[in-house]
Amino acid sequence: MTLAELISQSDLIFIGKLTKLEPPPGVWSGFYKVTQKATYEVKKVLSGTSPGSTVEVNHLVIDQSKTASTDPKIIGLSTNLFQTRAELMVFAKSTNGAFEGIDAEDDVAKFTPALETQVMNALGGGGGGGNTASHGGQNWILWLLPILVLLVAVVVLLFIL
């Protein structure tokens, strides 16, 4: 799935610290959708609105997916990716009042500043207007400031000419 597809299908994109991973379900998705719940402490919302300082996301558990465990004894999410206290970027959609991952391939990634920049650029530089746990909901300033600078420059040019 491309970054644009992930963004367009997400109701919430955030950077969070994994605080809890429920036990593996012991079965893979197949005829029925099987998920494993992860709880995150929200560090920063890039798009959408976080319901609070913590978010629970039900991640699909699909055998041989990027987020699945490679350990044959663990039928669930990868403990290499889903490590307690790991900072992750999560792409989630709201379904019946709960959040779930977009897919089992690309809905979670280890956080890097480069990934954040890539997502912010894809969102148009200012995020989706959602609140942020670390910046007090002031993402609007980030996209308003360049507009104000441009407006001042135009006014100055009009007075000069």
WOVEN-V732657 format. One record per backbone hydrogen bond with DSSP energy under -0.5 kcal/mol. CO is the residue of the C=O (numbers start at 1). NH is the residue of the N-H. If there is no record, write none. Layout:
# WOVEN-V732657
co->(CO CO)
nh->(NH NH)
This chain:
# WOVEN-V732657
co->(2 3 4 5 6 7 12 13 13 14 14 15 15 16 16 17 18 20 32 32 34 36 37 38 39 39 40 40 41 43 44 44 46 47 53 55 56 57 57 58 59 60 61 62 65 67 70 71 73 74 75 76 78 81 83 86 86 87 88 88 89 90 90 91 92 92 93 93 95 98 99 100 103 104 107 109 112 113 114 115 116 117 118 119 120 121 126 132 132 135 138 138 139 139 140 141 143 144 145 146 147 148 149 150 151 152 153 154 155 156 157)
nh->(6 7 8 9 10 10 92 46 47 16 90 43 44 18 88 41 85 39 30 34 61 59 22 57 19 20 42 55 17 134 15 46 128 13 42 40 99 38 59 101 36 62 29 65 68 78 72 74 75 76 26 69 82 83 86 18 88 111 16 90 109 14 92 102 11 12 95 100 98 95 58 93 107 67 91 89 116 117 118 119 120 121 122 123 125 124 129 136 137 138 141 142 142 143 144 145 147 148 149 150 151 152 153 154 155 156 157 158 159 160 161)
